[in-house]
Amino acid sequence: MPQTLPYSTIQKIEKLDQSLFTKREVKHIKYFLFCFYCGGMVPIEAATVPTNVIVEGSYISYERNKFPKRGKPPINEKAWPIIND
């Protein structure tokens, strides 16, 4: 059975002092948050999706790795700073 984190845990992750982490660890935190902001996008797909698949600034359209179909997660406003980083 899938488990989800309470939103309060996500808020704690967002408020972490990133200066305490290495650049690589910060990148992992950003990937995790980006996947959450995009409605549960799979991290490996987020890491491999090219930036040119953003459609009209509202969602990402890409070919899924594990399933033979297109993914179209919406882009949450909190995801944009990560995309533009």
C-alpha positions as CSV (number, residue, x, y, z in Angstrom):
1,M,0.0,0.0,0.0
2,P,1.5,3.4,-1.0
3,Q,2.2,5.8,1.8
4,T,2.2,9.6,1.6
5,L,3.9,12.2,3.7
6,P,1.8,14.6,5.6
7,Y,2.0,18.1,4.1
8,S,3.6,19.3,7.4
9,T,6.6,17.1,6.6
10,I,6.9,18.7,3.1
11,Q,6.8,22.1,4.8
12,K,9.7,21.1,7.1
13,I,11.7,19.9,4.2
14,E,11.1,23.2,2.4
15,K,12.3,25.1,5.5
16,L,15.6,23.1,5.9
17,D,18.7,25.2,6.2
18,Q,20.3,24.1,2.9
19,S,23.7,25.6,3.9
20,L,24.1,22.5,6.1
21,F,24.1,20.2,3.1
22,T,26.5,19.5,0.2
23,K,25.6,20.7,-3.3
24,R,24.7,17.2,-4.2
25,E,22.4,16.8,-1.2
26,V,20.7,20.1,-2.0
27,K,20.1,18.8,-5.6
28,H,18.5,15.7,-4.2
29,I,16.2,17.7,-2.0
30,K,15.2,19.9,-4.9
31,Y,14.5,16.9,-7.1
32,F,12.3,15.4,-4.3
33,L,10.4,18.7,-3.9
34,F,10.0,19.2,-7.7
35,C,8.5,15.7,-8.0
36,F,6.1,16.5,-5.1
37,Y,5.2,19.9,-6.7
38,C,4.5,18.2,-10.0
39,G,1.9,15.8,-8.5
40,G,4.2,12.9,-7.7
41,M,6.4,12.7,-10.8
42,V,8.9,9.8,-10.6
43,P,12.3,11.2,-9.6
44,I,14.3,9.3,-12.3
45,E,11.9,10.8,-14.9
46,A,12.3,14.3,-13.4
47,A,16.1,13.9,-13.6
48,T,16.0,12.9,-17.3
49,V,13.3,15.0,-18.8
50,P,14.7,17.7,-21.1
51,T,13.8,21.3,-20.3
52,N,12.2,21.8,-23.8
53,V,9.2,19.7,-22.9
54,I,7.5,22.4,-20.9
55,V,4.3,23.2,-22.8
56,E,2.8,26.6,-22.6
57,G,4.2,27.1,-19.1
58,S,1.5,25.0,-17.5
59,Y,2.6,21.4,-17.7
60,I,5.4,19.0,-18.7
61,S,4.8,16.6,-21.6
62,Y,7.2,13.7,-21.8
63,E,7.4,10.0,-22.7
64,R,7.2,7.9,-19.5
65,N,10.2,5.6,-18.9
66,K,8.3,2.7,-17.3
67,F,4.9,2.9,-19.1
68,P,4.2,3.3,-22.8
69,K,2.3,6.6,-22.4
70,R,2.9,10.3,-22.1
71,G,3.2,12.0,-18.7
72,K,1.6,15.4,-18.4
73,P,2.0,16.6,-14.8
74,P,1.0,20.2,-14.1
75,I,3.7,22.7,-13.0
76,N,3.0,24.1,-9.6
77,E,4.2,27.7,-8.9
78,K,6.7,26.3,-6.4
79,A,8.3,24.2,-9.1
80,W,9.3,27.2,-11.2
81,P,12.3,28.3,-9.0
82,I,13.7,24.7,-9.2
83,I,13.2,24.6,-13.0
84,N,14.9,28.0,-13.4
85,D,17.8,27.1,-11.1
